[in-house]
Amino acid sequence: MKRHIKSQVYWVGKKDWELTSFHGDEYSTHKGSSYNSFLIQEEKTVLIDTVWAPFAKDFVANLEQEIDLASIDYIIANHAEVDHSGALPELMQRIPDVPIYCTANGVKSLRGHYHQDWNFKTVKTGDTLDIGNGKQLVFIEAPMLHWPDSMFTYLTGDSILFSNDAFGQHYASEHLFNDQVDQEELFQEAIKYYANILTPFSPLVTKKIKEVLALEVPVDMIATSHGIIWRENPTQIVEKYLEWADQYQENRISLIYDTMWGGTRRLAEAIAEGIHNADPQVDVRLFNSAKRDKNDIMTEIFASKAIMLGSPTINKGILTSTAAIIEEAKGLKFRGKQAAAFGPYGWSGESVSILNKALEDSGFKLVNDGLKTLWEPDEAILDTARNFGKEFVAALEKG
């Protein structure tokens, strides 16, 4: 069923309430998601993006109930990743000659995914497409936000920016618009989306937003490809992106650890106590990396001014969940954050030095050499850990 967005623009996508992970199992989707496809019915009929491949047949069948498929004049592929383009093969069997407008990299990506030589029309920034009634689609390349082929499409007259992955969230709701949903949920999913997907491209985010703003065109809506459409004060999410792209941090310190028999956990709790005693205003949070969702932890790191990473030594190394966390963080390229390592040992004691190197390799600035303790912590060692937390805060203040 198509749902009205504005004027002659309709939502024809798919709500995925059952989705629990995305990009394989790389991204957790606690609130499900949606695959937003849009239909514009002016003098020309335009379809902007499709849905994920598992829903392709239903998508085409539902679309056919709303319009004659042969009436589609143009297809816009803002991004070729399969959660956006997955229904194209099913649809193009029915309308094989309809032109598909995308970037040059989009052509490469769509051919690479589907091995079809459809009627591609390559566009670049500033190119336009007349759709009648005095309205145009304006194309804006947005490479690496978050794929090389990504682009935005702007609809004149209605002032809608179809932004594809930018400004989105993995968030399923029966509502379509930002003013209709729980704001805390919405912004939590939005910052998680940015932290886990767009953080590595933050300099490009800033550059592209400034480029779009320089066009000085009105934006009444931002229609994303996942989650909620921004219609009430739509540029608030643009302002958030500029903030998040600028080495974002709150007054927060996150302690992330794994533990075998509880010793590392007890160290983490004592360090957190020391941090709180030194600065009661700082938001201290603890996360067991073996028990908490890794994407939620990445979101916490993104919002933190500093982190501590802890693991006992095992087989002259570190616990695997801790290794996975720092590997994930390395790929996301967090910047402007400080860090320290801690961990107990019984035999050889390599974990802290391994964590230190991993933190530095991942772009964190080490505050000190870390805290390395022998055997299970007794009260004296816990006092040392509390002092370590206090000294960490003092070093941050100086930094």
C-alpha positions, 0 to 999 in steps of 0.5 A: 500500500502506498502512503502519502508523503507530500503532493504527488510523492508516496512511500512504497517501501517495506517495514522489516519488524523482524530484522535483528541484524544487518550487513550479515551479522555485523550490525545489530538492529534492536528496533528492526528497520525499513527499506524506503522506496518512493514513488513520484507521480507528476507528468512523469512517474518516477521510482526512487530506489527499491527494497531488499531482495527477500522482499522483491516479489512482494514489492513488485506485486504491491507496486503493481496494485498501485500503478501500471508498471509500464507507466514508470518512466524513470528509476532512480538508484541512489545507491546500489547496495542490495538493501536498496536495489534488491528488487530491481531484477524482479522489477526489470523483468517486467519493464526491461527498457525503463532507464535507471539513473545513477552515478558512474560508480552506481553502474559498476556496482549494479552490474557487479551485483546483478550482471545485467546490462540495463538501460543505465543513464549516468548522472553527476552532481548538478544534472537534472531530470524534468518530471513535468509540472515545473518540477525537476530532480537534481542529482548530487553525488555523495561518494563514500556516504557510505559507498563510492556510488552513493548519491542524493536526489533533490525534488524541486517544488516539493523541496524533498531531499532523498538522501539514501543512507545519510541521515537514516536509522535502522528503526521500524515504525508504523509511523513515517515521520520524525514528529510521530515517534519517540524522540529518544528512540529515534535519536539513539538509533540515529547516533548508533547508525552514524557511529557504526556506519558513517564515522570513518567518513566524517571528513567527507560528511562535513564536506558534502553537507557544506556543499549541499548547504551552499546550494541554498535550496529549501529543504522541507523534508529529508526522505532517508532510505532507512527508518523515519522521514524528517519533516518537522525541522528536517535540518536538525539531523543535518546539524547533528551530523555536523556535530557528530562529524567533528570528533564528537564526544560527551563528558563520558568515560567508558570502561570496556572489558572481558573477564575470566574469573571476575578479576578484570571486572573487579578492577574495572569497578574499582577504576570506575569508583576512582574516576567518579570520586575524582570527577562526580560529573563525568558519566562513567559506564562499564561494559563487558564486551562478551555480554554486551552488543558490540555495536552498542559499545561502538556507539558508547565509544563514539560518545565518550571522550575517553575509554579504558580497555581491559583484559586478563592475559590468556595464552600470551594474548587477550580475550577474544571479545576484547580483541574484536572490540578494538578491531572494530574500533580500528575500522571506524577510525575514532578520532580525538579520544584518549585511552588506557589499558588494564588487566590482571595476569597470573603467569606472563602478563602480556595483555596490557602491552597488547592492548596499548599497542592496539589502542594506539594502532586504532587512533587513541591517544594513550594517557599512561602505560596502563594498569597491570596487576598480579593474580586476583585483586585484593583490597590493596590492588583495588585501592591501586585501581581506584588511584589509577582511575583518579590519576586517569581523570587528572591526566585527561584534564591536563590533556 
